[in-house]
Amino acid sequence: MSSNISIADALSSSVRPADGRCWRFVEAQHYVSTAKLTDTAGEQHRLETLIEETKPSIPAECRELNFLLATPFRYGAAYPNGSRFRRAGLTLGVFYAAQREETAAAEMAYYRLLFFAESPDTAWPTNPGQFTAFGAEYGVSRSIDLTQPLLSDHRDLWMNPVDRTACQDLADQARGLGIEVVKYQSVRDPNHGLNIAILSCRAFTNGEPSTPKTWRIHLSSSGARAIREFPPHVLNFDRAAFASDHRIADMNWDRPAIS
């Protein structure tokens, strides 16, 4: 196990500028769902406004951003479960994305399967889930890349499939150094593509998401299949694709589909 001192030294020596586009998946139900409950566009807008007022507040520096970019930074309510670079509780937000669509698709497929792994009596859905992949532009003067020396020397800590303590500790140290972007290998993607964790909404260079694309993810006893409508692209994830996580490896695959 690497010492905290060596990681701290590697961190302070690895700060670099970074910019580019990253990709994030969201469920395509965020607006259609309220349309089903209203009769007119005006009623739907009013309902959306009422729902927005019940949510935790958005920090002042994020309020000019589209809600797709700002949502991960909402504060005022406890974060229910820890994630790779964010502790549970009243903690600062993180915008998780990937360098490529395919890596973001693998991450979403994993989390969809994890839901069923933790719900062993839930039948497979008959219809695929629909998602929107969107691009987000970022540019910062202070970032780190965990795939590059010296930080890559501690890869065993960053790539743990279940224990995220080391990554959460790293994020705390990074924030203390004014670092706003962390690049790291995806633990979930079988090809270990590059993920982007944005620690501050100041990192975005464009307040609007770009290049939305429609994806569908179909789950079955064979695994997960991610399908992009245009340009056409299909990714297959079999039962072994995410088996490094014991929850997926041990899940009940042979369950019926919803009839």
C-alpha positions in Angstrom: 0.0 0.0 0.0 1.4 3.4 -1.0 2.0 6.0 1.7 0.0 9.2 2.0 3.2 11.2 1.8 4.3 9.6 -1.5 0.9 10.2 -3.0 0.9 13.8 -1.8 4.3 14.4 -3.4 3.2 12.8 -6.7 0.0 14.9 -6.7 1.7 18.3 -6.2 4.2 17.4 -9.0 1.6 16.3 -11.5 -0.6 19.4 -12.0 -1.1 20.3 -15.6 -3.5 22.4 -17.8 -6.2 20.4 -19.5 -9.0 21.0 -21.9 -11.3 19.1 -24.2 -14.8 17.5 -24.5 -16.1 14.8 -22.3 -19.3 12.7 -22.5 -22.0 12.0 -20.0 -25.1 9.8 -20.2 -28.5 10.8 -18.7 -31.8 9.0 -18.8 -34.0 10.4 -21.5 -37.0 10.7 -19.2 -36.2 14.0 -17.5 -38.7 16.0 -19.6 -41.0 13.5 -21.2 -42.1 12.2 -17.8 -43.7 15.5 -16.8 -45.4 15.8 -20.2 -47.5 12.7 -19.3 -48.8 14.5 -16.2 -49.9 17.8 -17.9 -52.2 18.9 -20.8 -50.4 22.0 -22.1 -46.9 23.4 -22.4 -47.7 26.0 -19.8 -48.8 23.5 -17.3 -45.7 21.4 -17.9 -43.5 24.5 -17.4 -45.3 25.2 -14.1 -44.8 21.7 -12.9 -41.1 21.7 -13.9 -40.7 25.0 -11.9 -42.4 23.5 -8.8 -40.2 20.4 -9.0 -37.1 22.6 -9.4 -38.0 24.5 -6.2 -38.0 21.3 -4.2 -34.5 20.3 -5.2 -31.3 21.3 -3.3 -29.9 24.7 -4.3 -27.4 25.2 -7.1 -24.2 27.0 -6.1 -24.0 30.6 -7.3 -21.0 29.9 -9.7 -23.1 27.1 -11.4 -26.3 29.0 -12.0 -25.5 30.1 -15.5 -25.0 26.5 -16.6 -27.6 24.3 -18.3 -29.2 22.0 -15.7 -27.5 19.0 -17.2 -24.1 20.5 -16.3 -25.1 22.0 -13.0 -27.1 19.2 -11.4 -24.1 17.2 -10.0 -23.1 20.3 -8.0 -26.4 20.8 -6.2 -25.9 21.1 -2.4 -28.3 21.3 0.6 -29.0 17.6 0.9 -26.9 14.7 1.9 -25.3 12.6 -0.9 -26.8 9.2 -0.2 -23.9 7.0 -1.2 -20.2 7.7 -1.8 -18.9 7.6 -5.3 -15.3 7.4 -6.6 -14.3 10.9 -5.8 -17.1 12.0 -3.6 -17.9 10.9 0.0 -21.4 10.3 1.3 -23.0 13.1 3.2 -23.0 16.8 2.8 -20.1 16.9 0.4 -19.0 18.9 -2.7 -20.3 17.7 -6.1 -18.5 15.9 -8.9 -19.5 15.8 -12.6 -18.6 12.4 -13.8 -18.0 11.9 -17.6 -15.7 10.1 -20.0 -13.4 11.0 -22.8 -15.3 8.9 -25.3 -18.9 7.9 -25.7 -18.1 4.2 -25.6 -16.6 4.5 -22.2 -19.6 6.5 -20.9 -21.8 3.8 -22.4 -19.9 1.1 -20.5 -20.2 3.0 -17.3 -24.0 3.3 -17.7 -24.4 -0.3 -18.7 -22.5 -1.3 -15.6 -24.7 0.7 -13.3 -27.9 -0.5 -14.9 -26.7 -4.1 -14.3 -25.7 -3.3 -10.7 -29.3 -2.2 -10.0 -30.5 -5.7 -11.0 -27.6 -7.4 -9.1 -28.9 -5.7 -6.0 -32.5 -6.5 -6.9 -32.3 -10.3 -7.4 -36.1 -10.8 -7.7 -36.6 -8.0 -10.3 -37.3 -9.4 -13.8 -35.3 -8.2 -16.8 -37.1 -5.3 -18.6 -38.6 -6.2 -22.0 -37.8 -2.8 -23.6 -34.4 -1.1 -23.6 -33.8 2.0 -21.6 -33.3 5.2 -23.6 -30.5 7.6 -22.8 -29.0 10.8 -24.1 -25.2 11.1 -24.4 -24.1 14.8 -24.5 -20.8 16.5 -24.7 -19.4 19.0 -22.2 -16.5 21.4 -23.0 -14.0 22.0 -20.2 -10.7 23.9 -19.8 -8.6 24.4 -16.7 -5.1 25.4 -15.7 -4.9 22.8 -12.9 -5.7 19.1 -13.5 -4.2 15.7 -12.8 -4.1 12.5 -14.8 -3.9 9.3 -12.7 -2.7 7.3 -15.8 0.5 9.3 -16.0 3.6 8.9 -13.8 4.0 9.5 -10.9 0.4 9.0 -10.0 0.1 5.9 -12.1 2.5 4.2 -9.7 -0.5 3.9 -7.3 -2.9 2.4 -9.9 -3.9 -0.4 -7.6 -5.5 2.2 -5.3 -7.3 4.1 -8.1 -8.6 1.0 -9.8 -10.2 -0.8 -6.8 -13.6 -1.9 -8.0 -15.4 -1.5 -4.7 -13.2 0.4 -2.1 -13.1 4.1 -3.1 -11.4 5.5 0.0 -8.1 6.2 -1.7 -9.8 8.1 -4.5 -11.9 10.1 -2.1 -8.8 11.0 -0.1 -7.1 12.1 -3.3 -10.1 14.3 -4.3 -9.9 16.0 -0.9 -6.2 16.7 -1.4 -6.7 17.8 -5.0 -9.4 20.3 -4.0 -7.0 21.7 -1.5 -4.5 22.4 -4.3 -7.1 24.1 -6.5 -7.3 21.1 -8.9 -10.5 21.1 -10.9 -10.2 18.1 -13.2 -9.1 14.5 -12.5 -8.5 12.1 -15.4 -8.5 8.4 -14.6 -9.0 5.0 -16.1 -12.5 3.7 -16.0 -12.8 0.7 -13.6 -16.0 -0.4 -15.3 -15.2 -0.2 -19.0 -13.6 -3.5 -20.0 -11.2 -1.5 -22.2 -10.4 0.9 -19.3 -11.0 4.0 -21.3 -10.3 7.5 -19.8 -12.8 9.0 -17.4 -13.0 12.7 -16.5 -14.1 13.9 -13.0 -14.9 17.6 -12.9 -14.6 18.9 -9.4 -15.8 22.5 -10.0 -18.4 23.9 -12.4 -15.9 26.7 -13.1 -14.1 24.1 -15.3 -16.8 24.3 -18.1 -16.0 26.6 -21.0 -19.5 26.4 -22.5 -22.6 26.6 -20.3 -24.6 24.4 -22.7 -24.2 20.7 -23.5 -23.3 19.8 -27.1 -23.9 17.1 -29.7 -26.7 15.1 -28.0 -27.0 11.5 -29.2 -29.6 8.9 -28.5 -28.5 5.5 -27.1 -30.5 2.5 -25.9 -29.3 -0.1 -23.4 -30.9 -3.5 -23.5 -30.4 -5.9 -20.5 -30.9 -9.6 -20.5 -29.5 -12.9 -19.1 -26.7 -12.6 -21.7 -25.5 -9.2 -20.5 -26.0 -5.7 -21.7 -26.1 -4.2 -25.2 -25.7 -0.5 -25.9 -27.0 0.8 -29.2 -26.4 4.3 -30.7 -29.0 5.4 -33.2 -26.9 7.7 -35.3 -24.3 7.2 -36.4 -25.1 3.5 -35.8 -22.9 1.8 -33.2 -23.4 -1.3 -31.0 -21.4 -2.3 -27.9 -21.9 -5.7 -26.4 -21.1 -6.5 -22.7 -21.4 -10.2 -21.8 -21.7 -11.6 -18.3 -17.9 -11.5 -17.8 -17.5 -7.8 -18.8 -18.0 -6.4 -15.3 -17.1 -9.5 -13.3 -14.2 -7.7 -11.5 -17.1 -6.4 -9.2 -18.2 -9.4 -7.2 -21.7 -8.0 -7.1 -22.0 -8.4 -10.8 -20.1 -11.7 -10.9 -22.4 -13.2 -8.3 -25.7 -11.8 -9.6 -28.7 -13.9 -10.5 -28.5 -13.7 -14.3 -31.1 -16.4 -15.1 -34.2 -14.5 -14.3 -37.3 -14.0 -16.4 -38.1 -10.9 -18.5 -41.2 -8.8 -17.7 -44.1 -10.4 -19.6 
